[in-house]
Amino acid sequence: MSRARQPPLVTGISPNEGTPWTKVTIRGENLGTGPNDLIGLSICGHNCLLTAEWMSASKIVCRVGPAKDDKGEIIVTTRSGGRGTSTVSFKLLKHEKIGILDQSAVWVDEMNYYDMRTDRNKGISPLSLRPANPLGIEIDKGKVPLKELESMFPGMSGDFTSENFSATWYLIENHSVTSFEQLRMAASNLKKQASKKNEGSLAYVKGGLSTFFEAQDALAAIHQKLESDGTEKVEGSMTQRLENVLNRASDTADTLFQEVLGRKDKADSTRNALNVLQRFKFLFNLPLNIERNIQKGDYDVVINDYEKAKSLFGNTEVPVFKKVYAEVETRISALRNLLLDKLLETPSTLHDQKRYIRYLSDLHAPGDPAWQCIIAQHKWILQLMQNCKEDFIKEQRGLELDGDHRSSALSRISHTASLRRGSSFQTPRDDSWHYKSPQQVRFVEKLSDVVISQLPNFWKLWISYVNGSLFSETGEKSGQVEKLKKNARQRQNDFKGMIEEVTRRLVQLVRGALLPGTLREDQRRLYGGWDTKTPLTGTWLTQVIHTIRLSHEALSALEIPNDLLQVIQDLLLDLRVHCLLTTLQHTAEAPRLMETLIPPSKCNLYVCVCVSKRGCVHAMCIYVLAFVKRADLCVFSLSVDMASPDVFGSIHEDFSPSPEQRLLIILSNCQYLERHTFLNLADHLEKHGFTTAEKITRVSKEAVRELDERLFESYIEKKSDPIVGSLEPGIYAGYFDWKDCLPPTGVRSYLKEALVSIISVHAEVFTVSKELVPRVLSRIIESVAEEMSRLMQCVSSFSKNGALQARLEICALKDAVAAYLTTESQASFKQALEALPQLQSGADKKLLEELLNKFKSSMQFQLTCFQPSSVQPVKR
């Protein structure tokens, strides 16, 4: 994935040198979009991210750490830009050791305190008194890395005060570019210094030689006297008194420095404590910051801080850090429980569910929160469906609603679902329709709203769970996503069972309201309970079937497997049969219309049968329902004129296609009626004892064929006349003359415009029905070919250029629509070509071929629709 921002670039640092823990200001470009975007900062190879403070996209403040390299780059790394570069460098200076009582003009940095108390009883090595530059020439540090020197001289050191001092190392490190003459001078200086030191020591001894002799004589006399007296071990002797004096002197010295050392110890402890608090203030303040951010809902900040603390202190052995980090874990555990409770709350949006699952994934919550959410949503949907049934039964029985949260939740869901689907389940009747419709009808509509509003998000949540998109990049890096994907694959059967239970519950509740006889006794007690004294009429059953069918289409659009929706299809079939039988049972009252209720897929036609009072078929009428003010209504009476109730008064008024689109929809539906619906109708009529099924099918097919032919001719006339009428004016535009014209350079615009018009017809027909495309285009091309033949035959004579131009345009048109040529159109093109003079020279034939190829190449994209392979089904 390409980054949206450029890599960071460091262009300045102030100061550009200093000792470890020096505070520096880094300036540059693209240094991050915020504190959370900054994920890396190193100076001289040391990680300084812990002390970094992001100020802006061009400024960062931090402290330099104790890096190994003396000089190095400043590298900034961000989430948005990746690892950056630097045009400047920082020089790291070494600390000077300051003794316990040494005076200093500057404040001693607490981060670099050197305790000299352990050395106060030790003598100072003479080597420590040596000068920092023993050779006495300018030191020029080379570019040989320290690691390379260590590998070249294992166990040695370049420090001339070390016991393992290596002169070669020292020269490579400090004088790698020094000339040989300078080194010779340095060797001479070193010899002179050594000789002077030896001479000074010898002179010091010569000058104090008499003193040494006197001290030697005094010590010898004392020793001799003590031996003669034998009192060297007697109490109160001179040696005893001398020992006491020395002990008192030692105690006095300790007392003298005790106060100084005590103050120093206390100051050291205070400085160290302040240093720890300052350096690790992020950890010490983290529990309080976590609590504040949780209250504000800034869970992303909490997660980022927790990840940072876990990486730095997760495995610490320092007691105080372990104690603070344990408090952090306690707060994070409470946050996990809080997020899990919010995740399992109902109702909730899909966006919130994904967000909480991602948070819990980043916090490494135990278990599988995504699957827990799926289970909770499944139970919530089932409970909503059951509450819907109970509320309507209470209303039917005239009981006052208890006003609990279930009704308000259902109303909310119904309103949301209606808005989402463009009010597909709402009826266009006035407000009184809602109160006039039976309880069962309104129950089915509300139940469908519940399912359609909840199941899509439930299905999308499962899809996100399976493909791992619920989890963040942290989960992907830790391998958590693959583990959860494996769990999802293992739970596919469980989720399939959930979907089956929801669809089965939907079907059982609808059957309990409309078809209680199809349920077992125990199922009727659970899903029934409706007042069935007044059965629904065919009109209301039609409305119910329409609602259930729209629900089935909405669920199919989610790409839910068909086997999970088979129970809904079975319900639709039973409802259609029930509606058919209900309508036939009322034939004794008056002639009435009956819908077969076996509508084809993507079809808006219904077959209507007129039945007499005696129950026999009186006449057969076909009502073709197309679009007038909405997508299902336009009645064309094809046989007897008879009054019918307003069974289609509930149709929407939210869509208005063109008249040509209405004709195409009717033509498509006529095909489906003849091939499928009439056969199904005949089977159902024969199954229920109607002996005239064959006659009904025959009469129906004849009526539909007649309608199809008239509508098809009407559509062809509307589409072909403008195209055919534009040919002649286009040919002679600009006073074009076949006898006096320039050599052809290509197909003229009129023919391209005619092809574009044919392409637009192709697109319009293809959108409605793929099967109608060859039938429609073949007829239009026949008309165009016939007109071209007539125009060519009407020309009295052609010049050489005119004949070549005419042949080019006729061949171009014929080749473009070759896939839809019929016998008639081929004959017309043949007549048009025969009316032209034949090409004599090979140059003309070659020019014709080149111009044809040029035309096909320039309009390759437009002509693709005329290829048979381009005819693919279109989702509508």
Rosetta blueprint (number, residue, H / E / L):
1 M L
2 S L
3 R L
4 A L
5 R L
6 Q L
7 P L
8 P L
9 L E
10 V E
11 T E
12 G E
13 I E
14 S E
15 P L
16 N L
17 E E
18 G E
19 T L
20 P L
21 W L
22 T L
23 K E
24 V E
25 T E
26 I E
27 R E
28 G E
29 E E
30 N L
31 L L
32 G L
33 T L
34 G L
35 P H
36 N H
37 D H
38 L E
39 I E
40 G E
41 L E
42 S E
43 I E
44 C L
45 G L
46 H E
47 N E
48 C L
49 L H
50 L H
51 T H
52 A L
53 E E
54 W E
55 M E
56 S E
57 A L
58 S L
59 K E
60 I E
61 V E
62 C E
63 R E
64 V L
65 G L
66 P L
67 A L
68 K L
69 D L
70 D L
71 K E
72 G E
73 E E
74 I E
75 I E
76 V E
77 T E
78 T E
79 R L
80 S L
81 G L
82 G E
83 R E
84 G L
85 T E
86 S E
87 T L
88 V L
89 S E
90 F E
91 K E
92 L E
93 L L
94 K L
95 H L
96 E L
97 K L
98 I L
99 G L
100 I L
101 L L
102 D L
103 Q L
104 S L
105 A L
106 V L
107 W L
108 V L
109 D L
110 E H
111 M H
112 N H
113 Y L
114 Y L
115 D L
116 M L
117 R H
118 T H
119 D H
120 R L
121 N L
122 K L
123 G L
124 I L
125 S L
126 P H
127 L H
128 S H
129 L H
130 R L
131 P L
132 A L
133 N L
134 P L
135 L L
136 G L
137 I L
138 E L
139 I L
140 D E
141 K L
142 G L
143 K L
144 V L
145 P L
146 L H
147 K H
148 E H
149 L H
150 E H
151 S H
152 M H
153 F L
154 P L
155 G L
156 M L
157 S E
158 G L
159 D L
160 F L
161 T L
162 S L
163 E L
164 N L
165 F E
166 S L
167 A H
168 T H
169 W H
170 Y H
171 L H
172 I H
173 E H
174 N H
175 H E
176 S L
177 V L
178 T L
179 S L
180 F H
181 E H
182 Q H
183 L H
184 R H
185 M H
186 A H
187 A H
188 S H
189 N H
190 L H
191 K H
192 K H
193 Q H
194 A H
195 S H
196 K H
197 K H
198 N H
199 E H
200 G H
201 S H
202 L H
203 A H
204 Y H
205 V H
206 K H
207 G H
208 G L
209 L H
210 S H
211 T H
212 F H
213 F H
214 E H
215 A H
216 Q H
217 D H
218 A H
219 L H
220 A H
221 A H
222 I H
223 H H
224 Q H
225 K H
226 L H
227 E H
228 S H
229 D H
230 G L
231 T L
232 E L
233 K L
234 V L
235 E L
236 G L
237 S L
238 M H
239 T H
240 Q H
241 R H
242 L H
243 E H
244 N H
245 V H
246 L H
247 N H
248 R H
249 A H
250 S H
251 D H
252 T H
253 A H
254 D H
255 T H
256 L H
257 F H
258 Q H
259 E H
260 V H
261 L H
262 G H
263 R H
264 K H
265 D H
266 K H
267 A H
268 D H
269 S H
270 T H
271 R H
272 N H
273 A H
274 L H
275 N H
276 V H
277 L H
278 Q H
279 R H
280 F L
281 K H
282 F H
283 L H
284 F H
285 N H
286 L H
287 P H
288 L H
289 N H
290 I H
291 E H
292 R H
293 N H
294 I H
295 Q H
296 K H
297 G L
298 D L
299 Y H
300 D H
301 V H
302 V H
303 I H
304 N H
305 D H
306 Y H
307 E H
308 K H
309 A H
310 K H
311 S H
312 L H
313 F H
314 G L
315 N L
316 T L
317 E L
318 V L
319 P H
320 V H
321 F H
322 K H
323 K H
324 V H
325 Y H
326 A H
327 E H
328 V H
329 E H
330 T H
331 R H
332 I H
333 S H
334 A H
335 L H
336 R H
337 N H
338 L H
339 L H
340 L H
341 D H
342 K H
343 L H
344 L H
345 E L
346 T L
347 P L
348 S L
349 T L
350 L H
351 H H
352 D H
353 Q H
354 K H
355 R H
356 Y H
357 I H
358 R H
359 Y H
360 L H
361 S H
362 D H
363 L L
364 H L
365 A L
366 P L
367 G L
368 D L
369 P H
370 A H
371 W H
372 Q H
373 C H
374 I H
375 I H
376 A H
377 Q H
378 H H
379 K H
380 W H
381 I H
382 L H
383 Q H
384 L H
385 M H
386 Q H
387 N H
388 C H
389 K H
390 E H
391 D H
392 F H
393 I H
394 K H
395 E H
396 Q H
397 R L
398 G L
399 L L
400 E L
401 L L
402 D L
403 G L
404 D L
405 H H
406 R H
407 S H
408 S H
409 A H
410 L H
411 S H
412 R H
413 I H
414 S H
415 H H
416 T H
417 A H
418 S H
419 L H
420 R H
421 R L
422 G L
423 S L
424 S L
425 F L
426 Q L
427 T L
428 P L
429 R L
430 D L
431 D L
432 S H
433 W H
434 H H
435 Y H
436 K H
437 S L
438 P L
439 Q H
440 Q H
441 V H
442 R H
443 F H
444 V H
445 E H
446 K H
447 L H
448 S H
449 D H
450 V H
451 V H
452 I H
453 S H
454 Q H
455 L H
456 P H
457 N H
458 F H
459 W H
460 K H
461 L H
462 W H
463 I H
464 S H
465 Y H
466 V H
467 N H
468 G L
469 S L
470 L L
471 F L
472 S L
473 E H
474 T H
475 G H
476 E H
477 K H
478 S H
479 G L
480 Q H
481 V H
482 E H
483 K H
484 L H
485 K H
486 K H
487 N H
488 A H
489 R H
490 Q H
491 R L
492 Q H
493 N H
494 D H
495 F H
496 K H
497 G H
498 M H
499 I H
500 E H
501 E H
502 V H
503 T H
504 R H
505 R H
506 L H
507 V H
508 Q H
509 L H
510 V H
511 R H
512 G H
513 A H
514 L H
515 L L
516 P H
517 G H
518 T H
519 L L
520 R L
521 E H
522 D H
523 Q H
524 R H
525 R H
526 L H
527 Y H
528 G L
529 G L
530 W L
531 D L
532 T L
533 K L
534 T L
535 P L
536 L L
537 T L
538 G H
539 T H
540 W H
541 L H
542 T H
543 Q H
544 V H
545 I H
546 H H
547 T H
548 I H
549 R H
550 L H
551 S H
552 H H
553 E H
554 A H
555 L H
556 S H
557 A L
558 L L
559 E L
560 I L
561 P L
562 N H
563 D H
564 L H
565 L L
566 Q H
567 V H
568 I H
569 Q H
570 D H
571 L H
572 L H
573 L H
574 D H
575 L H
576 R H
577 V H
578 H H
579 C H
580 L H
581 L H
582 T H
583 T H
584 L H
585 Q H
586 H L
587 T L
588 A L
589 E L
590 A L
591 P L
592 R E
593 L E
594 M E
595 E E
596 T L
597 L L
598 I L
599 P L
600 P L
601 S L
602 K L
603 C L
604 N L
605 L L
606 Y E
607 V E
608 C E
609 V E
610 C E
611 V E
612 S L
613 K L
614 R L
615 G L
616 C L
617 V E
618 H E
619 A E
620 M E
621 C E
622 I E
623 Y E
624 V L
625 L L
626 A L
627 F L
628 V L
629 K L
630 R L
631 A L
632 D L
633 L L
634 C L
635 V L
636 F L
637 S E
638 L L
639 S L
640 V L
641 D L
642 M L
643 A L
644 S L
645 P L
646 D L
647 V L
648 F L
649 G L
650 S L
651 I L
652 H L
653 E L
654 D L
655 F L
656 S L
657 P L
658 S L
659 P H
660 E H
661 Q H
662 R H
663 L H
664 L H
665 I H
666 I H
667 L H
668 S H
669 N H
670 C H
671 Q H
672 Y H
673 L H
674 E H
675 R H
676 H H
677 T H
678 F H
679 L H
680 N H
681 L H
682 A H
683 D H
684 H H
685 L H
686 E H
687 K H
688 H L
689 G L
690 F L
691 T L
692 T L
693 A H
694 E H
695 K H
696 I H
697 T H
698 R H
699 V H
700 S H
701 K H
702 E H
703 A H
704 V H
705 R H
706 E H
707 L H
708 D H
709 E H
710 R H
711 L H
712 F H
713 E H
714 S H
715 Y H
716 I H
717 E H
718 K H
719 K H
720 S H
721 D H
722 P H
723 I H
724 V H
725 G H
726 S L
727 L H
728 E H
729 P H
730 G H
731 I H
732 Y L
733 A L
734 G L
735 Y L
736 F L
737 D L
738 W L
739 K L
740 D L
741 C L
742 L L
743 P L
744 P L
745 T L
746 G L
747 V L
748 R L
749 S H
750 Y H
751 L H
752 K H
753 E H
754 A H
755 L H
756 V H
757 S H
758 I H
759 I H
760 S H
761 V H
762 H H
763 A H
764 E H
765 V H
766 F H
767 T H
768 V H
769 S L
770 K L
771 E L
772 L H
773 V H
774 P H
775 R H
776 V H
777 L H
778 S H
779 R H
780 I H
781 I H
782 E H
783 S H
784 V H
785 A H
786 E H
787 E H
788 M H
789 S H
790 R H
791 L H
792 M H
793 Q H
794 C L
795 V L
796 S L
797 S L
798 F L
799 S L
800 K H
801 N H
802 G H
803 A H
804 L H
805 Q H
806 A H
807 R H
808 L H
809 E H
810 I H
811 C H
812 A H
813 L H
814 K H
815 D H
816 A H
817 V L
818 A H
819 A H
820 Y H
821 L L
822 T L
823 T H
824 E H
825 S H
826 Q H
827 A H
828 S H
829 F H
830 K H
831 Q H
832 A H
833 L H
834 E H
835 A L
836 L L
837 P L
838 Q L
839 L L
840 Q L
841 S L
842 G H
843 A H
844 D H
845 K H
846 K H
847 L H
848 L H
849 E H
850 E H
851 L H
852 L H
853 N H
854 K H
855 F H
856 K H
857 S H
858 S H
859 M L
860 Q H
861 F H
862 Q H
863 L H
864 T H
865 C H
866 F H
867 Q L
868 P H
869 S H
870 S H
871 V L
872 Q L
873 P L
874 V L
875 K L
876 R L
